[in-house]
């Protein structure tokens, strides 16, 4: 549930309130193969928006599969929760940074055309969910 935005006065930029109801742990020391890790506010908001529990987040961070993307980005994923981790964020404060996190929804299974019976292949549309 989002909170109401603060009043905006002439010349001010809009502010976005956090969607987090409860605070989660925002710093993890000595994460295996990474070191110290900070969790950005954006990542914390995404966890709350997608309904990802702190336990699932920690499982992805501490025991997830790692996939490096270049020298500056590392992906960690476990149980459909991928994390994007910046290894040397600017400005560097001695910890890597979880930039974002989200939930991957499993795709519905589809049958190949021409395989087996003559059933119609049904695909899911965004409006049918």
N, C-alpha and C positions, 0 to 999 in steps of 0.2 A: 504494500500500500504506500503510495507516494504522499509526501507531505505537501502542503500548499507552498508555492514559491513565495519568497519575500516580496514586499512591494518594491517596485522599481522606480527610481527617481530619474529625472531627465539627465542624460549623459552617463548613467551608470550601465554597466553590463549586467546581464541577467545572471543570477546565481542559481545553481541547482542543488537542492537539498539531497541528502543521502537517503536511500531507501532502506538502509539497514536498521532493523529494530533492535538487534543485540550486537554488541561489538564482538568481533572474532579476534583471535590472536593475529597480530600483524607483523610479528618478527619471529623467525625460527633460526636458532643457532646450530651450527654444525650439521646441516642437511647433507646426507651422503652424496659424494661426488660433486657437490656444488659449494658448500660452505655456508656462510650466513645468508639468510634470505629475508627480504622485506616484502610485504604484500601491499600493493598500491591500493588507494581508496577506490579506484575504478574497479579493480579485481574484487574487492570486498563487496562493492555494489552489485557487480555481475553475479557473484555467488548468491546474494540475497534475492536478486531478480529471478534467477533460474532455479531457486529452491535447492541449492547444493549445500549439503550439511558440512559443517566444519570437519567432521570425521572423514567424509569422502574427499574433501579438499586435501586434508593431511595425508590420506592414503595415496593420492595422485602425486603429491609433492615428495613424500618420503619413500614410496615404494613403486612409483610409476615407471613406465618404460620411457627412456630418454632418447630423443632424436635431435641431434644438433642441426641447426640451420645456419650455416656460415660460422663465423667466429664470435658473433655477438648475441645470438639467439639460441635458446634451447627449448624444445617442446617436451613436456612430460605429460603422460596420459595414463589413466587407469579408470576402468569402469565407465567409459564414456564421458570423462571429465578431463579435457585437455587444458594445460596451463602453458602460457607463453611467458618465458623467463628471459629477461635481459641480463646477460652476464656482466656487462660493464655499463650500467646506466650513467647518464650524464645529469648532474654532477655525481661522480662516484663517491659514495659515503661509506665504503667498506663492506657493502652487502650487495648481492644480486637482487633483482627486483622482479616479482611476479607482476607482469603488466596487465594481463587479463586472464580470465577463466570463463568457461561456459560449458554447457551440457550439449552433447551430441545425441540427438534422438535417433534411434534405430530406424532404418528405412524398411518399409513393408516389403515382404518377399514377393517377387514377381516370377511368373513362369515365362519361359522363352517361347516365342512364336514357333509353331511347327513341332513342338515337343509333346509327344503323347496324344492326349485327347484334344478335342476341338473346342475347349472352353475359351471364353473370351478373357483376354488379359485385362485386368483392372489395375489402373494406376491411381494413386492418391493425388488429389488436388489440395492446394492450401485451404480452399473453402470447405472441404468435406470433413476436416478434422474436428 
